[in-house]
């Protein structure tokens, strides 16, 4: 049954999210979940306790913690604050071949001025490009699973290598509070899904390529006791103010929208997701900002009226994408016109994950 279109009266989430439902005020479950979390948040997130914990656990390492650095505002601000709290982080950045020059410069300025060691995991472009071809052929929604999965692998591998127990990440509920609906992306530790899609289409050797599966996560989290911490939840984070200070002190150049530090992420979120899957991720990002009162709902609605990528910029972006992927316009159009195939049509470890998480919740 096709649901009638509806949009939440408090945030800007709508029926393009499969599992959305509305209460009698026409408020949706997505923003209601965030309100529930923020009211119970105060007492357990104590920054001083976290900093103590991090310092206590660094017994035989050069570093206190890992900070995953994408080049975006959230992770850049995390690094700034981590240093301010007197911690000694190793910044880990992943280069999948799609970083914008802007992001590259932002990262270089930041680590230089903060005097932080930077490890960059450079993914083999031939492998990465081949995996992208396979993901396009497979018609699954989450092409960014490739980046995210490798990014998790790189961060946990570095933490393990340096015997560090904390990965402090720029994830947070203040700008990311509204979760991404389950039909908009996929389970990020699904190594099996990536391998299965690769095997079916181009069968490229993945030797030496960083992949993260459910069992890898369990090993890192429960055997090696490495924790992934949404650091910005521990401090009072205001994105606008953070951006201003980054620009002033670190010569940071802003991006036009969240996650646009990578060219492909911009093109994927601003064009592919919208055209092929009728998904506008800005709805979740903007809803988070509305709920945390950083912008008004009307402002969010105005932003959504604009195309995510401006018309004149778009043709340039399409050309850049085609050139980098060795595609003709026709290849892109054919891809965009094919219907979606769900991730679990291919092999997947999502069920294993669900199984372990239900046991974990039960034991807790
Ligand atoms: Zn809502």
Boltz pocket constraint, residues with backbone or C-beta under 6 A from the ligand:
constraints:
  - pocket:
      binder: B
      contacts: [[A, 8], [A, 9], [A, 10], [A, 11], [A, 12], [A, 13], [A, 26], [A, 27], [A, 28], [A, 29], [A, 30], [A, 31], [A, 32]]
      max_distance: 6.0
